[in-house]
Amino acid sequence: MNQQVVHPMDKFQGQVNSLLKSNIIKPTDKIWKIALLFGDKWHYWKKELQEFGFSMQDPIAELLAVEAWEED
């Protein structure tokens, strides 16, 4: 059986996309705005985003534009 492992950032990206579709956030909002929505888990996600080169001032649209999450 050939199972594909989903990268945690894919799951995070899906959650953020869901927030966008629910009109809770806009693509032009800054990434820091979603910190309030992720509560205790935000510290982990912020670290992950920074490791991928994101700033908390980047628009959410940039996060959603990533097609593949690859580790070095």
PDB file of N, CA, C and O in Angstrom:
ATOM      1  N   MET A   1       0.847  -1.175   0.000  1.00  0.00           N
ATOM      2  CA  MET A   1       0.000   0.000   0.000  1.00  0.00           C
ATOM      3  C   MET A   1       0.891   1.236   0.000  1.00  0.00           C
ATOM      4  O   MET A   1       1.841   1.308   0.779  1.00  0.00           O
ATOM      5  N   ASN A   2       0.607   2.191  -0.843  1.00  0.00           N
ATOM      6  CA  ASN A   2       1.439   3.372  -0.999  1.00  0.00           C
ATOM      7  C   ASN A   2       0.707   4.592  -0.447  1.00  0.00           C
ATOM      8  O   ASN A   2      -0.094   5.211  -1.148  1.00  0.00           O
ATOM      9  N   GLN A   3       0.986   4.939   0.816  1.00  0.00           N
ATOM     10  CA  GLN A   3       0.367   6.103   1.428  1.00  0.00           C
ATOM     11  C   GLN A   3       1.279   7.303   1.302  1.00  0.00           C
ATOM     12  O   GLN A   3       2.497   7.205   1.454  1.00  0.00           O
ATOM     13  N   GLN A   4       0.662   8.436   1.021  1.00  0.00           N
ATOM     14  CA  GLN A   4       1.435   9.661   0.918  1.00  0.00           C
ATOM     15  C   GLN A   4       1.263  10.459   2.211  1.00  0.00           C
ATOM     16  O   GLN A   4       0.145  10.640   2.695  1.00  0.00           O
ATOM     17  N   VAL A   5       2.363  10.924   2.756  1.00  0.00           N
ATOM     18  CA  VAL A   5       2.333  11.698   3.990  1.00  0.00           C
ATOM     19  C   VAL A   5       2.087  13.159   3.631  1.00  0.00           C
ATOM     20  O   VAL A   5       2.753  13.717   2.758  1.00  0.00           O
ATOM     21  N   VAL A   6       1.127  13.768   4.312  1.00  0.00           N
ATOM     22  CA  VAL A   6       0.812  15.168   4.072  1.00  0.00           C
ATOM     23  C   VAL A   6       1.688  16.024   4.980  1.00  0.00           C
ATOM     24  O   VAL A   6       1.758  15.797   6.188  1.00  0.00           O
ATOM     25  N   HIS A   7       2.347  17.000   4.389  1.00  0.00           N
ATOM     26  CA  HIS A   7       3.203  17.909   5.142  1.00  0.00           C
ATOM     27  C   HIS A   7       2.327  18.732   6.097  1.00  0.00           C
ATOM     28  O   HIS A   7       1.246  19.176   5.710  1.00  0.00           O
ATOM     29  N   PRO A   8       2.779  18.940   7.333  1.00  0.00           N
ATOM     30  CA  PRO A   8       1.978  19.738   8.286  1.00  0.00           C
ATOM     31  C   PRO A   8       1.601  21.123   7.748  1.00  0.00           C
ATOM     32  O   PRO A   8       0.537  21.649   8.075  1.00  0.00           O
ATOM     33  N   MET A   9       2.468  21.706   6.929  1.00  0.00           N
ATOM     34  CA  MET A   9       2.156  23.027   6.376  1.00  0.00           C
ATOM     35  C   MET A   9       1.008  22.948   5.370  1.00  0.00           C
ATOM     36  O   MET A   9       0.280  23.924   5.191  1.00  0.00           O
ATOM     37  N   ASP A  10       0.838  21.804   4.714  1.00  0.00           N
ATOM     38  CA  ASP A  10      -0.314  21.623   3.825  1.00  0.00           C
ATOM     39  C   ASP A  10      -1.605  21.691   4.631  1.00  0.00           C
ATOM     40  O   ASP A  10      -2.580  22.315   4.214  1.00  0.00           O
ATOM     41  N   LYS A  11      -1.597  21.038   5.791  1.00  0.00           N
ATOM     42  CA  LYS A  11      -2.773  21.055   6.669  1.00  0.00           C
ATOM     43  C   LYS A  11      -3.041  22.478   7.170  1.00  0.00           C
ATOM     44  O   LYS A  11      -4.183  22.939   7.178  1.00  0.00           O
ATOM     45  N   PHE A  12      -1.985  23.158   7.583  1.00  0.00           N
ATOM     46  CA  PHE A  12      -2.114  24.535   8.064  1.00  0.00           C
ATOM     47  C   PHE A  12      -2.661  25.428   6.953  1.00  0.00           C
ATOM     48  O   PHE A  12      -3.559  26.238   7.181  1.00  0.00           O
ATOM     49  N   GLN A  13      -2.115  25.272   5.763  1.00  0.00           N
ATOM     50  CA  GLN A  13      -2.553  26.052   4.612  1.00  0.00           C
ATOM     51  C   GLN A  13      -4.042  25.796   4.338  1.00  0.00           C
ATOM     52  O   GLN A  13      -4.782  26.723   4.006  1.00  0.00           O
ATOM     53  N   GLY A  14      -4.470  24.558   4.475  1.00  0.00           N
ATOM     54  CA  GLY A  14      -5.877  24.217   4.285  1.00  0.00           C
ATOM     55  C   GLY A  14      -6.763  24.885   5.328  1.00  0.00           C
ATOM     56  O   GLY A  14      -7.856  25.351   5.007  1.00  0.00           O
ATOM     57  N   GLN A  15      -6.298  24.934   6.578  1.00  0.00           N
ATOM     58  CA  GLN A  15      -7.067  25.594   7.637  1.00  0.00           C
ATOM     59  C   GLN A  15      -7.185  27.091   7.363  1.00  0.00           C
ATOM     60  O   GLN A  15      -8.249  27.680   7.555  1.00  0.00           O
ATOM     61  N   VAL A  16      -6.094  27.703   6.916  1.00  0.00           N
ATOM     62  CA  VAL A  16      -6.104  29.130   6.601  1.00  0.00           C
ATOM     63  C   VAL A  16      -7.022  29.386   5.407  1.00  0.00           C
ATOM     64  O   VAL A  16      -7.758  30.373   5.392  1.00  0.00           O
ATOM     65  N   ASN A  17      -6.982  28.514   4.418  1.00  0.00           N
ATOM     66  CA  ASN A  17      -7.850  28.656   3.249  1.00  0.00           C
ATOM     67  C   ASN A  17      -9.317  28.559   3.655  1.00  0.00           C
ATOM     68  O   ASN A  17     -10.162  29.272   3.115  1.00  0.00           O
ATOM     69  N   SER A  18      -9.615  27.685   4.598  1.00  0.00           N
ATOM     70  CA  SER A  18     -10.978  27.545   5.108  1.00  0.00           C
ATOM     71  C   SER A  18     -11.438  28.839   5.790  1.00  0.00           C
ATOM     72  O   SER A  18     -12.585  29.255   5.629  1.00  0.00           O
ATOM     73  N   LEU A  19     -10.547  29.466   6.544  1.00  0.00           N
ATOM     74  CA  LEU A  19     -10.864  30.746   7.179  1.00  0.00           C
ATOM     75  C   LEU A  19     -11.150  31.814   6.128  1.00  0.00           C
ATOM     76  O   LEU A  19     -12.032  32.654   6.307  1.00  0.00           O
ATOM     77  N   LEU A  20     -10.405  31.773   5.048  1.00  0.00           N
ATOM     78  CA  LEU A  20     -10.595  32.716   3.952  1.00  0.00           C
ATOM     79  C   LEU A  20     -11.962  32.509   3.301  1.00  0.00           C
ATOM     80  O   LEU A  20     -12.692  33.470   3.058  1.00  0.00           O
ATOM     81  N   LYS A  21     -12.301  31.256   3.023  1.00  0.00           N
ATOM     82  CA  LYS A  21     -13.589  30.948   2.395  1.00  0.00           C
ATOM     83  C   LYS A  21     -14.769  31.314   3.296  1.00  0.00           C
ATOM     84  O   LYS A  21     -15.862  31.607   2.811  1.00  0.00           O
ATOM     85  N   SER A  22     -14.538  31.293   4.600  1.00  0.00           N
ATOM     86  CA  SER A  22     -15.587  31.653   5.567  1.00  0.00           C
ATOM     87  C   SER A  22     -15.658  33.166   5.789  1.00  0.00           C
ATOM     88  O   SER A  22     -16.441  33.640   6.613  1.00  0.00           O
ATOM     89  N   ASN A  23     -14.847  33.913   5.058  1.00  0.00           N
ATOM     90  CA  ASN A  23     -14.784  35.373   5.158  1.00  0.00           C
ATOM     91  C   ASN A  23     -14.355  35.866   6.543  1.00  0.00           C
ATOM     92  O   ASN A  23     -14.715  36.970   6.951  1.00  0.00           O
ATOM     93  N   ILE A  24     -13.596  35.054   7.252  1.00  0.00           N
ATOM     94  CA  ILE A  24     -13.069  35.454   8.555  1.00  0.00           C
ATOM     95  C   ILE A  24     -11.818  36.305   8.357  1.00  0.00           C
ATOM     96  O   ILE A  24     -11.542  37.219   9.134  1.00  0.00           O
ATOM     97  N   ILE A  25     -11.068  35.986   7.304  1.00  0.00           N
ATOM     98  CA  ILE A  25      -9.873  36.747   6.936  1.00  0.00           C
ATOM     99  C   ILE A  25      -9.939  37.066   5.450  1.00  0.00           C
ATOM    100  O   ILE A  25     -10.741  36.493   4.713  1.00  0.00           O
ATOM    101  N   LYS A  26      -9.079  37.995   5.021  1.00  0.00           N
ATOM    102  CA  LYS A  26      -8.986  38.353   3.599  1.00  0.00           C
ATOM    103  C   LYS A  26      -7.566  38.031   3.122  1.00  0.00           C
ATOM    104  O   LYS A  26      -6.635  38.001   3.926  1.00  0.00           O
ATOM    105  N   PRO A  27      -7.399  37.791   1.818  1.00  0.00           N
ATOM    106  CA  PRO A  27      -6.061  37.488   1.298  1.00  0.00           C
ATOM    107  C   PRO A  27      -5.065  38.625   1.522  1.00  0.00           C
ATOM    108  O   PRO A  27      -3.857  38.392   1.579  1.00  0.00           O
ATOM    109  N   THR A  28      -5.560  39.835   1.647  1.00  0.00           N
ATOM    110  CA  THR A  28      -4.677  40.982   1.839  1.00  0.00           C
ATOM    111  C   THR A  28      -4.319  41.207   3.301  1.00  0.00           C
ATOM    112  O   THR A  28      -3.445  42.022   3.597  1.00  0.00           O
ATOM    113  N   ASP A  29      -4.974  40.504   4.222  1.00  0.00           N
ATOM    114  CA  ASP A  29      -4.629  40.613   5.642  1.00  0.00           C
ATOM    115  C   ASP A  29      -3.213  40.094   5.865  1.00  0.00           C
ATOM    116  O   ASP A  29      -2.734  39.236   5.124  1.00  0.00           O
ATOM    117  N   LYS A  30      -2.565  40.609   6.868  1.00  0.00           N
ATOM    118  CA  LYS A  30      -1.215  40.156   7.224  1.00  0.00           C
ATOM    119  C   LYS A  30      -1.292  38.819   7.967  1.00  0.00           C
ATOM    120  O   LYS A  30      -2.282  38.528   8.638  1.00  0.00           O
ATOM    121  N   ILE A  31      -0.247  38.022   7.840  1.00  0.00           N
ATOM    122  CA  ILE A  31      -0.212  36.705   8.476  1.00  0.00           C
ATOM    123  C   ILE A  31      -0.426  36.797   9.984  1.00  0.00           C
ATOM    124  O   ILE A  31      -1.059  35.912  10.559  1.00  0.00           O
ATOM    125  N   TRP A  32       0.080  37.833  10.638  1.00  0.00           N
ATOM    126  CA  TRP A  32      -0.054  37.940  12.093  1.00  0.00           C
ATOM    127  C   TRP A  32      -1.508  37.919  12.530  1.00  0.00           C
ATOM    128  O   TRP A  32      -1.803  37.550  13.667  1.00  0.00           O
ATOM    129  N   LYS A  33      -2.429  38.309  11.643  1.00  0.00           N
ATOM    130  CA  LYS A  33      -3.839  38.387  12.009  1.00  0.00           C
ATOM    131  C   LYS A  33      -4.424  37.016  12.365  1.00  0.00           C
ATOM    132  O   LYS A  33      -5.372  36.925  13.145  1.00  0.00           O
ATOM    133  N   ILE A  34      -3.861  35.964  11.796  1.00  0.00           N
ATOM    134  CA  ILE A  34      -4.404  34.638  12.097  1.00  0.00           C
ATOM    135  C   ILE A  34      -3.892  34.093  13.427  1.00  0.00           C
ATOM    136  O   ILE A  34      -4.358  33.052  13.890  1.00  0.00           O
ATOM    137  N   ALA A  35      -2.949  34.781  14.038  1.00  0.00           N
ATOM    138  CA  ALA A  35      -2.408  34.335  15.334  1.00  0.00           C
ATOM    139  C   ALA A  35      -3.510  34.191  16.372  1.00  0.00           C
ATOM    140  O   ALA A  35      -3.511  33.236  17.148  1.00  0.00           O
ATOM    141  N   LEU A  36      -4.427  35.113  16.392  1.00  0.00           N
ATOM    142  CA  LEU A  36      -5.519  35.080  17.365  1.00  0.00           C
ATOM    143  C   LEU A  36      -6.422  33.868  17.168  1.00  0.00           C
ATOM    144  O   LEU A  36      -7.026  33.377  18.122  1.00  0.00           O
ATOM    145  N   LEU A  37      -6.512  33.397  15.953  1.00  0.00           N
ATOM    146  CA  LEU A  37      -7.401  32.278  15.641  1.00  0.00           C
ATOM    147  C   LEU A  37      -6.779  30.925  15.970  1.00  0.00           C
ATOM    148  O   LEU A  37      -7.496  29.936  16.117  1.00  0.00           O
ATOM    149  N   PHE A  38      -5.454  30.871  16.085  1.00  0.00           N
ATOM    150  CA  PHE A  38      -4.780  29.606  16.350  1.00  0.00           C
ATOM    151  C   PHE A  38      -4.364  29.442  17.814  1.00  0.00           C
ATOM    152  O   PHE A  38      -3.837  28.397  18.197  1.00  0.00           O
ATOM    153  N   GLY A  39      -4.595  30.457  18.618  1.00  0.00           N
ATOM    154  CA  GLY A  39      -4.378  30.368  20.062  1.00  0.00           C
ATOM    155  C   GLY A  39      -3.048  29.772  20.475  1.00  0.00           C
ATOM    156  O   GLY A  39      -1.991  30.222  20.035  1.00  0.00           O
ATOM    157  N   ASP A  40      -3.107  28.743  21.333  1.00  0.00           N
ATOM    158  CA  ASP A  40      -1.906  28.113  21.890  1.00  0.00           C
ATOM    159  C   ASP A  40      -1.002  27.494  20.832  1.00  0.00           C
ATOM    160  O   ASP A  40       0.198  27.349  21.066  1.00  0.00           O
ATOM    161  N   LYS A  41      -1.542  27.127  19.677  1.00  0.00           N
ATOM    162  CA  LYS A  41      -0.757  26.487  18.623  1.00  0.00           C
ATOM    163  C   LYS A  41       0.014  27.504  17.775  1.00  0.00           C
ATOM    164  O   LYS A  41       0.847  27.127  16.951  1.00  0.00           O
ATOM    165  N   TRP A  42      -0.268  28.795  17.982  1.00  0.00           N
ATOM    166  CA  TRP A  42       0.345  29.803  17.127  1.00  0.00           C
ATOM    167  C   TRP A  42       1.858  29.824  17.232  1.00  0.00           C
ATOM    168  O   TRP A  42       2.538  30.020  16.225  1.00  0.00           O
ATOM    169  N   HIS A  43       2.402  29.627  18.422  1.00  0.00           N
ATOM    170  CA  HIS A  43       3.858  29.647  18.592  1.00  0.00           C
ATOM    171  C   HIS A  43       4.518  28.656  17.635  1.00  0.00           C
ATOM    172  O   HIS A  43       5.518  28.980  16.994  1.00  0.00           O
ATOM    173  N   TYR A  44       3.964  27.460  17.539  1.00  0.00           N
ATOM    174  CA  TYR A  44       4.496  26.435  16.630  1.00  0.00           C
ATOM    175  C   TYR A  44       4.384  26.886  15.171  1.00  0.00           C
ATOM    176  O   TYR A  44       5.351  26.806  14.414  1.00  0.00           O
ATOM    177  N   TRP A  45       3.193  27.363  14.783  1.00  0.00           N
ATOM    178  CA  TRP A  45       2.984  27.746  13.381  1.00  0.00           C
ATOM    179  C   TRP A  45       3.822  28.955  12.991  1.00  0.00           C
ATOM    180  O   TRP A  45       4.314  29.034  11.866  1.00  0.00           O
ATOM    181  N   LYS A  46       3.986  29.894  13.913  1.00  0.00           N
ATOM    182  CA  LYS A  46       4.815  31.064  13.626  1.00  0.00           C
ATOM    183  C   LYS A  46       6.251  30.629  13.345  1.00  0.00           C
ATOM    184  O   LYS A  46       6.875  31.107  12.398  1.00  0.00           O
ATOM    185  N   LYS A  47       6.767  29.729  14.163  1.00  0.00           N
ATOM    186  CA  LYS A  47       8.126  29.215  13.971  1.00  0.00           C
ATOM    187  C   LYS A  47       8.248  28.523  12.607  1.00  0.00           C
ATOM    188  O   LYS A  47       9.221  28.735  11.884  1.00  0.00           O
ATOM    189  N   GLU A  48       7.266  27.708  12.269  1.00  0.00           N
ATOM    190  CA  GLU A  48       7.284  27.016  10.980  1.00  0.00           C
ATOM    191  C   GLU A  48       7.267  28.013   9.820  1.00  0.00           C
ATOM    192  O   GLU A  48       8.036  27.874   8.869  1.00  0.00           O
ATOM    193  N   LEU A  49       6.404  29.001   9.895  1.00  0.00           N
ATOM    194  CA  LEU A  49       6.315  30.009   8.837  1.00  0.00           C
ATOM    195  C   LEU A  49       7.635  30.758   8.681  1.00  0.00           C
ATOM    196  O   LEU A  49       8.087  30.996   7.562  1.00  0.00           O
ATOM    197  N   GLN A  50       8.248  31.124   9.791  1.00  0.00           N
ATOM    198  CA  GLN A  50       9.519  31.836   9.734  1.00  0.00           C
ATOM    199  C   GLN A  50      10.614  30.965   9.135  1.00  0.00           C
ATOM    200  O   GLN A  50      11.483  31.468   8.423  1.00  0.00           O
ATOM    201  N   GLU A  51      10.583  29.668   9.415  1.00  0.00           N
ATOM    202  CA  GLU A  51      11.581  28.767   8.827  1.00  0.00           C
ATOM    203  C   GLU A  51      11.428  28.679   7.305  1.00  0.00           C
ATOM    204  O   GLU A  51      12.395  28.405   6.594  1.00  0.00           O
ATOM    205  N   PHE A  52      10.221  28.912   6.817  1.00  0.00           N
ATOM    206  CA  PHE A  52       9.993  28.921   5.367  1.00  0.00           C
ATOM    207  C   PHE A  52      10.161  30.315   4.774  1.00  0.00           C
ATOM    208  O   PHE A  52       9.865  30.535   3.599  1.00  0.00           O
ATOM    209  N   GLY A  53      10.641  31.268   5.597  1.00  0.00           N
ATOM    210  CA  GLY A  53      10.965  32.598   5.092  1.00  0.00           C
ATOM    211  C   GLY A  53       9.821  33.606   5.118  1.00  0.00           C
ATOM    212  O   GLY A  53       9.927  34.676   4.518  1.00  0.00           O
ATOM    213  N   PHE A  54       8.738  33.279   5.801  1.00  0.00           N
ATOM    214  CA  PHE A  54       7.624  34.215   5.888  1.00  0.00           C
ATOM    215  C   PHE A  54       7.832  35.195   7.031  1.00  0.00           C
ATOM    216  O   PHE A  54       8.415  34.859   8.062  1.00  0.00           O
ATOM    217  N   SER A  55       7.351  36.399   6.831  1.00  0.00           N
ATOM    218  CA  SER A  55       7.322  37.425   7.860  1.00  0.00           C
ATOM    219  C   SER A  55       5.869  37.549   8.314  1.00  0.00           C
ATOM    220  O   SER A  55       4.951  37.259   7.547  1.00  0.00           O
ATOM    221  N   MET A  56       5.664  37.970   9.529  1.00  0.00           N
ATOM    222  CA  MET A  56       4.293  38.124  10.023  1.00  0.00           C
ATOM    223  C   MET A  56       3.591  39.300   9.341  1.00  0.00           C
ATOM    224  O   MET A  56       2.383  39.482   9.490  1.00  0.00           O
ATOM    225  N   GLN A  57       4.365  40.102   8.586  1.00  0.00           N
ATOM    226  CA  GLN A  57       3.796  41.232   7.851  1.00  0.00           C
ATOM    227  C   GLN A  57       3.415  40.860   6.411  1.00  0.00           C
ATOM    228  O   GLN A  57       2.814  41.669   5.704  1.00  0.00           O
ATOM    229  N   ASP A  58       3.756  39.657   5.978  1.00  0.00           N
ATOM    230  CA  ASP A  58       3.406  39.212   4.624  1.00  0.00           C
ATOM    231  C   ASP A  58       1.898  39.016   4.522  1.00  0.00           C
ATOM    232  O   ASP A  58       1.251  38.640   5.500  1.00  0.00           O
ATOM    233  N   PRO A  59       1.335  39.269   3.339  1.00  0.00           N
ATOM    234  CA  PRO A  59      -0.093  39.021   3.164  1.00  0.00           C
ATOM    235  C   PRO A  59      -0.401  37.517   3.176  1.00  0.00           C
ATOM    236  O   PRO A  59       0.417  36.703   2.749  1.00  0.00           O
ATOM    237  N   ILE A  60      -1.562  37.173   3.659  1.00  0.00           N
ATOM    238  CA  ILE A  60      -1.992  35.780   3.723  1.00  0.00           C
ATOM    239  C   ILE A  60      -1.991  35.148   2.335  1.00  0.00           C
ATOM    240  O   ILE A  60      -1.767  33.944   2.207  1.00  0.00           O
ATOM    241  N   ALA A  61      -2.237  35.932   1.306  1.00  0.00           N
ATOM    242  CA  ALA A  61      -2.241  35.423  -0.068  1.00  0.00           C
ATOM    243  C   ALA A  61      -0.918  34.748  -0.424  1.00  0.00           C
ATOM    244  O   ALA A  61      -0.908  33.774  -1.177  1.00  0.00           O
ATOM    245  N   GLU A  62       0.197  35.252   0.107  1.00  0.00           N
ATOM    246  CA  GLU A  62       1.509  34.650  -0.176  1.00  0.00           C
ATOM    247  C   GLU A  62       1.612  33.252   0.426  1.00  0.00           C
ATOM    248  O   GLU A  62       2.188  32.352  -0.185  1.00  0.00           O
ATOM    249  N   LEU A  63       1.059  33.071   1.612  1.00  0.00           N
ATOM    250  CA  LEU A  63       1.037  31.763   2.256  1.00  0.00           C
ATOM    251  C   LEU A  63       0.198  30.785   1.436  1.00  0.00           C
ATOM    252  O   LEU A  63       0.584  29.632   1.246  1.00  0.00           O
ATOM    253  N   LEU A  64      -0.940  31.253   0.958  1.00  0.00           N
ATOM    254  CA  LEU A  64      -1.840  30.378   0.199  1.00  0.00           C
ATOM    255  C   LEU A  64      -1.324  30.074  -1.204  1.00  0.00           C
ATOM    256  O   LEU A  64      -1.772  29.118  -1.838  1.00  0.00           O
ATOM    257  N   ALA A  65      -0.386  30.880  -1.691  1.00  0.00           N
ATOM    258  CA  ALA A  65       0.148  30.686  -3.039  1.00  0.00           C
ATOM    259  C   ALA A  65       1.178  29.567  -3.129  1.00  0.00           C
ATOM    260  O   ALA A  65       1.523  29.135  -4.229  1.00  0.00           O
ATOM    261  N   VAL A  66       1.671  29.094  -1.996  1.00  0.00           N
ATOM    262  CA  VAL A  66       2.687  28.036  -1.995  1.00  0.00           C
ATOM    263  C   VAL A  66       2.052  26.744  -2.509  1.00  0.00           C
ATOM    264  O   VAL A  66       1.017  26.303  -2.009  1.00  0.00           O
ATOM    265  N   GLU A  67       2.692  26.147  -3.518  1.00  0.00           N
ATOM    266  CA  GLU A  67       2.152  24.940  -4.131  1.00  0.00           C
ATOM    267  C   GLU A  67       2.726  23.665  -3.528  1.00  0.00           C
ATOM    268  O   GLU A  67       2.062  22.629  -3.525  1.00  0.00           O
ATOM    269  N   ALA A  68       3.945  23.729  -3.021  1.00  0.00           N
ATOM    270  CA  ALA A  68       4.576  22.548  -2.428  1.00  0.00           C
ATOM    271  C   ALA A  68       5.503  22.981  -1.303  1.00  0.00           C
ATOM    272  O   ALA A  68       6.304  23.903  -1.458  1.00  0.00           O
ATOM    273  N   TRP A  69       5.382  22.306  -0.177  1.00  0.00           N
ATOM    274  CA  TRP A  69       6.211  22.610   0.990  1.00  0.00           C
ATOM    275  C   TRP A  69       7.336  21.596   1.023  1.00  0.00           C
ATOM    276  O   TRP A  69       7.104  20.403   1.220  1.00  0.00           O
ATOM    277  N   GLU A  70       8.546  22.070   0.832  1.00  0.00           N
ATOM    278  CA  GLU A  70       9.704  21.189   0.825  1.00  0.00           C
ATOM    279  C   GLU A  70      10.722  21.638   1.856  1.00  0.00           C
ATOM    280  O   GLU A  70      11.047  22.820   1.966  1.00  0.00           O
ATOM    281  N   GLU A  71      11.207  20.681   2.596  1.00  0.00           N
ATOM    282  CA  GLU A  71      12.233  20.956   3.602  1.00  0.00           C
ATOM    283  C   GLU A  71      13.595  20.880   2.921  1.00  0.00           C
ATOM    284  O   GLU A  71      13.775  20.125   1.966  1.00  0.00           O
ATOM    285  N   ASP A  72      14.551  21.660   3.412  1.00  0.00           N
ATOM    286  CA  ASP A  72      15.914  21.591   2.869  1.00  0.00           C
ATOM    287  C   ASP A  72      16.620  20.343   3.340  1.00  0.00           C
ATOM    288  O   ASP A  72      17.776  20.116   2.984  1.00  0.00           O
TER     289      ASP A  72
END
